[in-house]
Amino acid sequence: MATRHDLPPTRISPRTWAGLGLVMVPAFMAALDMTVLFLAIPTIAAELLPSGTQQLWVLHIGDIVGASLVLTAGRLVDRFGPRRLLVLGLLAYGVASMLAALAPSVELLILARALLGASAVTMAPSGMALLRRMFPQPRQFSMALALFMAAFSGGMALGPPLGGLLLEHFWWGSIFLVNVPVALAVVLLAPRLLPRVGGSGHGRIDLVSVALSAGGVTGIVFGAQELAAGGWNVLHGLSVAAGVALLGAFVRRQQVLATPLLDLRLFRSVPFTMALVSIWLVITVTAGADLQFAQHLQVVIGHTPLAAGMLLVVPAAAAVVATVASPLLLRWLRPGPAIGVSLLVAILGAGAMVMVVSAGASASTGLLVLAASVLAFGTAPVFSLGANVAITHAPVEQTGSATAMQEVSGSLGNTSGLALGGSIAFLGYSGSLQSMLPGGLPEAAAEQSRQSVGGALAAAQDLSPDLAGPLIEAAKAALTVATRDAYLLAVGGLAVLAVLVFVGLRNARIDEESDDE
């Protein structure tokens, strides 16, 4: 039986190159939105006055929805064709972006963010299916995949300066509104530049499995977030328990379905499983720190949104460089040790951030950016090398399922990271602020200040100078504690992951020819 390696070499046409560029745009948009939102949170908090819990939902509701629907999206791509799903997803993304930009309340913003997550989930599986048709040769596909990942990294890098520019001159809704014309342009160009790939019509979508996975993820994240923010509550404890039960039922159902949403046999491979765990855990322990750093530069150090955005380009650029250079590590090291060494570099960066951040407003901006860059440089290879390990250790006929599981790992990592890191930061902030609130502060202002640093800054505007000044200084000191705690979580989590990688991936390999085995 002929393999993909037996295919005759094909020349890549200019239209195919243009199609690759078009497929990269949605990945760029999704990454851009992620980092822009981090930068805009203080402005949104001051304008819409969300509670601490609502602020976390604004950040990660899209990832919750995306994580619960990505396996379903893979089935939809298989049935109806990737180009059609990409176009429909982008149309929905444009509508959701318009709703988010014009949201008059935090509740409607959360709803719009959920719709953004639901529509964005079609982009990765559609793009991957199109790239496999456009670049049939393994080395051609590897090159296209690297550029596809570079588009995501580029969006992460350019998100802060673009977001800072928009926030400097327009209202916060402009960070969403900019997506509308871009999505429309891709939709109009798709029929001209992307191949018409028909769906197979096979692969029944099990709606019960969709409901179980979505309900399980939502129940666990919602309940855990509420418990961390407000202490023990029977309802929220039951939410976590229900989420665990639903995911257990989901796993059992996959074992008996003829066409499951998730083929559990993939997890028999230890390297495959460890690669997914690595992707999930590295995001889980660093996502909260990334969010805190964007706020720290603005509130504690005193940079404008534009200046903070420009500074955040440096660690993002370091991540891009590390992603491109990560295959060079494989000249001297096996994949497991290569990922492990990268994690040691990341631990060094996170530890440096703990020390520098603790200085508060007197910390050097240069040292902060340098430490953040070392952290980004160390974590970036985990994604590129981990993805390669997962694909290599999955059967060829299940490459699509392996790719979908990488998306699930990343989405769940971002969700759990913002929930865990955000909750730890919130507890550090509110606990520290409580002991530093100035005497005579009205209870309404005190409660608003405890919810978020944006709420504290907004409350200070309505107070007399003798109360406003001390409140602002207390909020800055409390945010410093929150940022430090977020990076302490990163240090501990990365250390645990390094041990797991050195042990669990010691026999892993990345071999382009191995998919013939």
C-alpha positions in Angstrom: 0.0 0.0 0.0 1.4 3.4 -1.0 2.2 5.8 1.8 2.3 9.6 1.7 6.1 9.3 1.2 5.5 7.5 -2.1 3.7 10.4 -3.6 5.5 12.1 -6.5 7.0 15.5 -5.7 4.6 18.3 -6.5 5.4 22.0 -7.2 3.7 24.5 -4.9 1.8 27.0 -7.0 1.5 30.7 -6.2 -2.2 30.2 -5.5 -1.4 27.5 -2.9 1.0 29.9 -1.2 -1.7 32.6 -1.2 -4.1 30.0 0.2 -1.7 29.2 3.0 -1.5 32.9 3.9 -5.3 33.0 4.0 -5.5 30.0 6.3 -3.0 31.6 8.6 -5.2 34.7 9.1 -7.8 33.0 11.4 -5.0 31.6 13.6 -3.4 35.1 13.7 -6.8 36.6 14.7 -7.4 34.1 17.5 -4.0 34.7 19.1 -4.3 38.4 18.6 -7.6 38.5 20.5 -6.1 36.5 23.4 -3.3 38.9 24.1 -5.3 42.0 23.4 -7.9 41.0 25.9 -5.2 40.6 28.6 -4.1 44.1 28.0 -7.7 45.5 27.9 -8.9 43.9 31.2 -8.1 46.9 33.4 -10.0 49.3 31.0 -12.9 46.9 30.8 -13.0 46.4 34.5 -13.1 50.2 35.1 -15.8 50.7 32.5 -18.2 47.7 33.2 -17.2 47.1 36.9 -17.3 43.3 36.8 -16.9 41.2 40.0 -13.7 39.2 40.3 -15.6 36.1 39.1 -17.2 37.9 36.2 -13.7 39.2 35.1 -12.5 35.6 35.0 -15.5 34.5 32.9 -14.8 37.3 30.4 -11.3 35.9 30.0 -12.0 32.2 29.7 -15.6 31.6 28.8 -14.5 31.3 25.1 -11.9 28.7 26.0 -14.5 26.7 28.0 -16.8 26.7 25.0 -14.0 25.9 22.6 -12.6 23.1 24.6 -16.0 21.4 24.8 -16.8 21.7 21.1 -13.4 21.1 19.4 -14.0 17.4 19.0 -17.4 18.1 17.6 -15.9 20.6 15.2 -13.6 17.9 13.9 -16.6 15.7 13.1 -18.4 18.7 11.4 -15.3 19.3 9.2 -15.2 15.7 8.2 -18.9 15.6 7.3 -19.4 19.0 5.6 -15.9 19.9 4.3 -13.2 22.2 5.8 -13.7 25.2 3.5 -17.4 25.4 4.2 -16.8 25.2 8.0 -14.0 27.7 7.9 -16.3 30.2 6.1 -19.2 29.6 8.4 -17.0 29.9 11.5 -15.5 33.2 10.3 -18.9 34.6 9.6 -20.0 33.7 13.1 -16.7 35.1 14.5 -17.4 38.5 12.9 -20.9 38.7 14.3 -19.7 37.7 17.8 -17.0 40.3 17.6 -19.5 43.0 16.7 -21.7 41.9 19.7 -18.6 42.0 22.0 -17.6 45.5 20.8 -21.0 47.0 21.5 -21.8 45.1 24.7 -23.3 47.6 27.3 -22.8 45.2 30.3 -20.4 42.6 31.5 -23.1 39.9 31.2 -23.6 40.6 27.4 -19.8 40.7 27.0 -19.5 37.3 28.6 -22.2 36.0 26.2 -20.4 37.5 23.2 -17.1 35.9 24.3 -18.8 32.5 24.5 -20.0 33.0 20.9 -16.5 33.9 19.9 -15.2 30.7 21.4 -17.9 28.6 19.7 -17.1 30.1 16.3 -13.3 30.1 16.6 -13.3 26.3 17.4 -13.8 25.6 13.7 -10.7 27.4 12.6 -7.9 25.0 13.6 -9.4 21.7 12.3 -10.6 23.3 9.1 -7.2 24.9 8.5 -5.4 21.7 9.2 -7.6 19.7 6.8 -7.1 22.3 4.1 -3.3 22.3 4.6 -3.2 18.5 4.3 -4.9 18.8 0.9 -2.9 21.8 -0.3 0.5 20.3 0.8 0.4 16.5 0.2 4.1 15.8 0.7 5.2 15.3 4.4 8.0 17.8 4.3 5.7 20.3 2.5 3.1 19.8 5.2 5.7 20.2 7.9 6.7 23.5 6.5 3.1 24.7 6.2 2.4 23.6 9.7 5.4 25.5 11.0 4.2 28.7 9.2 0.7 28.1 10.6 2.1 28.0 14.1 4.2 31.0 13.4 1.0 32.9 12.5 -0.3 32.1 16.0 3.0 33.2 17.6 2.9 36.4 15.5 -0.6 37.2 16.7 0.6 36.7 20.3 3.5 39.1 19.6 1.5 41.8 17.8 -1.5 41.7 20.0 -0.1 43.9 22.8 1.1 46.8 20.6 -2.0 46.7 18.5 -4.2 46.5 21.6 -2.3 49.3 23.2 -2.7 51.5 20.1 -6.4 50.9 19.9 -6.9 51.5 23.7 -4.8 54.6 23.5 -7.1 56.2 20.8 -10.4 54.4 20.9 -12.7 52.7 23.4 -12.2 49.1 24.6 -14.7 47.7 22.1 -12.4 48.5 19.3 -10.2 45.5 20.1 -13.2 43.3 19.0 -14.5 45.5 16.2 -11.3 45.3 14.2 -12.0 41.5 13.6 -15.1 42.2 11.6 -13.6 43.5 8.3 -10.7 40.9 8.5 -13.2 38.0 8.9 -15.3 39.4 6.0 -12.2 39.6 3.7 -11.2 36.0 4.4 -14.7 34.8 3.7 -14.8 36.6 0.3 -11.3 35.3 -0.7 -11.8 31.7 0.5 -13.6 30.5 -2.7 -10.9 31.9 -4.9 -7.8 30.7 -3.0 -8.8 27.6 -1.1 -9.6 24.2 -2.6 -13.1 22.9 -2.6 -12.8 19.8 -0.3 -16.0 17.9 0.0 -17.1 16.3 3.2 -17.2 12.5 3.5 -20.7 12.4 4.9 -19.5 9.9 7.5 -18.7 10.2 11.2 -22.0 10.5 13.1 -22.0 13.3 15.7 -23.1 11.9 19.0 -25.1 14.7 20.7 -25.1 13.0 24.0 -21.3 12.9 24.0 -21.2 16.6 23.1 -23.5 17.5 26.0 -21.5 15.4 28.4 -18.2 16.8 27.6 -19.5 20.4 27.5 -21.3 20.1 30.8 -18.4 18.3 32.5 -15.8 20.9 31.6 -18.1 23.8 32.4 -19.2 22.4 35.8 -15.7 21.7 37.0 -14.2 25.1 35.9 -17.2 27.1 37.1 -17.4 25.4 40.5 -13.7 25.5 41.1 -13.5 29.2 40.2 -16.4 30.1 42.5 -15.0 28.1 45.4 -11.6 29.8 45.1 -13.1 33.2 44.9 -15.8 33.0 47.5 -14.9 30.0 49.8 -16.9 26.9 50.4 -20.4 26.8 49.0 -22.6 23.7 48.7 -23.9 24.7 45.2 -20.5 25.3 43.8 -19.2 22.1 45.4 -22.0 20.2 43.7 -21.1 21.9 40.4 -17.6 20.4 40.6 -18.9 17.0 41.5 -21.4 17.1 38.7 -18.7 18.1 36.2 -16.5 15.1 37.3 -19.5 12.8 37.0 -20.4 14.0 33.5 -16.8 13.6 32.3 -16.8 10.1 33.7 -20.0 9.3 31.8 -18.4 10.8 28.7 -15.4 8.5 28.9 -17.6 5.5 29.5 -19.7 6.4 26.5 -16.7 6.7 24.2 -15.8 3.1 25.1 -19.0 1.7 23.6 -19.7 4.0 20.6 -18.8 2.8 17.2 -17.7 6.3 16.2 -16.7 8.1 19.4 -15.9 11.7 19.7 -12.7 10.7 21.4 -10.9 7.4 20.6 -9.5 6.5 24.0 -7.0 4.0 22.4 -4.8 6.9 21.6 -3.9 7.2 25.2 -2.3 3.8 25.3 0.8 5.5 24.1 2.7 7.0 27.0 4.6 9.6 24.9 1.3 10.7 23.2 -0.3 11.2 26.6 2.7 12.9 28.2 2.9 15.3 25.2 -0.7 16.4 25.7 -0.2 16.7 29.5 2.9 18.9 28.8 0.9 21.2 26.6 -1.9 21.4 29.0 0.2 21.9 32.2 2.6 24.5 30.8 -0.3 26.7 29.8 -2.1 26.0 33.1 0.7 27.2 35.3 1.7 30.3 33.2 -1.6 31.7 31.8 -2.5 33.5 35.1 1.0 35.0 35.3 0.8 36.3 31.7 -2.5 38.1 32.6 -1.0 39.6 35.8 2.1 40.8 34.0 0.0 42.9 31.5 -1.9 44.5 34.3 1.2 44.9 36.5 3.0 47.0 33.8 0.1 49.4 33.6 -1.1 49.7 37.2 2.0 49.2 39.3 4.8 50.4 37.1 2.7 53.1 35.5 3.0 52.5 31.8 0.3 53.5 29.4 -1.6 50.7 27.6 0.4 51.5 24.4 3.7 51.4 26.2 2.8 48.2 28.0 1.8 46.6 24.7 5.1 47.5 23.1 7.0 46.1 26.1 5.1 42.8 25.8 6.3 42.4 22.3 9.7 41.5 23.6 8.8 38.2 25.4 6.4 37.3 22.6 9.2 37.8 20.0 11.4 35.6 22.2 8.7 32.9 22.0 8.6 33.1 18.2 12.4 32.7 18.0 12.3 29.7 20.4 9.6 28.1 18.4 11.5 28.4 15.1 14.8 27.3 16.7 13.4 24.4 18.8 14.1 21.7 16.1 17.8 22.5 16.4 17.7 21.0 19.9 16.9 17.6 18.4 20.4 17.6 16.8 21.8 16.9 20.2 19.0 15.7 22.4 16.0 13.4 22.2 12.6 15.1 22.4 12.1 14.4 26.1 15.4 15.9 27.3 15.0 18.7 24.8 11.6 19.7 26.3 13.0 19.2 29.8 16.0 21.5 29.2 13.6 24.2 27.8 11.5 23.9 31.0 14.6 24.5 33.1 15.2 27.7 31.3 11.5 28.6 31.9 11.9 27.9 35.6 14.8 30.3 35.7 12.7 33.0 34.1 9.7 32.5 36.4 12.0 32.6 39.5 13.6 35.8 38.3 10.1 37.3 37.8 9.2 36.4 41.4 12.2 38.3 42.7 11.9 41.3 40.4 8.1 41.7 40.8 8.4 41.7 44.6 10.1 45.2 44.4 6.7 46.7 43.4 6.7 50.1 41.8 10.5 50.4 42.1 11.2 47.4 40.0 13.2 47.9 36.8 11.1 47.6 33.7 14.1 46.2 31.8 14.6 43.4 34.3 10.9 42.6 34.3 10.9 42.3 30.5 14.1 40.3 30.5 12.8 37.8 33.0 9.5 37.5 31.1 11.4 36.9 27.9 13.5 34.1 29.5 10.2 32.5 30.7 8.7 32.8 27.2 11.8 31.5 25.5 11.8 28.4 27.7 8.1 27.5 27.4 7.7 28.0 23.6 9.5 24.7 22.6 7.1 22.7 24.8 4.3 23.5 22.3 6.2 22.8 19.0 8.1 19.7 20.2 5.1 18.4 22.2 2.9 18.7 19.1 5.4 16.7 17.1 5.7 14.0 19.7 1.9 13.6 19.8 1.5 13.3 16.1 4.5 10.9 15.7 3.1 8.6 18.4 -0.4 8.5 16.9 -1.4 6.1 14.1 -1.5 7.8 10.7 -5.2 7.1 10.3 -5.9 9.0 13.5 -3.8 12.1 12.9 -6.9 14.2 12.9 -7.9 13.0 16.3 -4.4 13.6 17.6 -4.6 17.2 16.3 -8.0 17.7 17.9 -6.6 16.5 21.2 -3.8 19.0 21.0 -6.4 21.7 20.6 -8.4 20.3 23.6 -5.2 20.3 25.7 -4.4 23.9 24.8 -7.9 25.1 25.4 -8.3 23.4 28.7 -4.9 24.6 29.7 -5.8 28.2 29.0 -9.1 27.7 30.8 -7.7 26.0 33.9 -4.7 28.4 33.9 -6.9 31.5 34.0 -9.2 29.9 36.5 -6.4 28.7 38.8 -3.9 31.5 38.3 -6.7 34.1 38.3 -8.2 32.7 41.5 -4.8 32.6 43.2 -4.1 36.1 42.1 -7.6 37.3 43.2 -7.1 35.7 46.7 -3.7 37.4 47.0 -5.0 40.7 45.9 -8.2 40.8 47.9 -6.5 39.4 51.0 -3.7 41.9 50.9 -5.9 44.8 50.1 -8.2 44.1 53.0 -5.4 44.8 55.5 -4.2 47.9 53.7 -7.5 49.8 53.1 -7.5 53.3 54.5 -9.6 54.1 57.5 -12.9 55.8 56.8 -13.4 54.3 53.4 -17.1 53.8 52.5 -18.1 50.2 52.6 -19.4 50.3 49.0 -16.0 51.7 47.8 -14.2 49.1 49.9 -16.2 46.2 48.4 -15.8 47.5 44.9 -12.0 47.8 45.4 -11.7 44.2 46.8 -13.3 42.8 43.6 -10.5 44.0 41.2 -7.8 46.6 40.8 -9.9 48.3 38.1 -12.7 48.6 40.6 -10.3 50.2 43.1 -9.1 52.7 40.5 -12.7 53.6 39.5 -13.7 54.0 43.2 -10.8 56.3 43.9 -12.2 58.8 41.3 -15.2 59.5 43.5 -13.3 59.9 46.7 -11.6 62.8 48.4 -7.8 63.1 47.8 -7.0 62.0 51.4 -8.8 58.7 50.7 -8.2 58.3 47.0 -4.4 58.4 47.2 -4.0 55.8 50.0 -6.6 53.5 48.2 -4.6 53.7 44.9 -1.3 52.9 46.7 -3.0 50.0 48.6 -4.4 48.6 45.3 -0.9 48.8 43.7 0.7 47.0 46.6 -2.0 44.3 46.6 -1.6 43.8 42.8 2.1 43.3 43.4 1.3 40.5 45.8 -1.1 39.0 43.3 1.5 39.0 40.5 4.2 37.5 42.7 1.8 34.7 43.7 1.0 34.0 40.0 4.7 33.6 39.2 5.2 31.4 42.3 2.6 29.1 40.9 4.5 29.1 37.6 7.8 28.1 39.3 6.2 25.2 41.1 4.1 23.9 38.2 7.0 24.1 35.7 9.3 22.2 38.1 6.7 19.4 38.4 6.3 19.3 34.6 10.1 19.1 34.1 10.2 16.0 36.3 7.3 14.4 34.4 8.8 15.2 31.0 12.3 13.8 31.9 10.6 10.5 33.0 7.6 10.2 30.8 9.1 11.3 27.5 12.5 9.6 27.9 11.7 7.2 25.1 9.8 9.6 22.9 10.9 10.2 19.3 10.2 12.6 16.5 10.8 10.9 13.2 9.0 12.0 10.0 9.4 8.6 8.5 7.9 6.8 11.5 4.3 7.4 10.3 4.9 4.5 7.9 5.5 2.1 10.7 
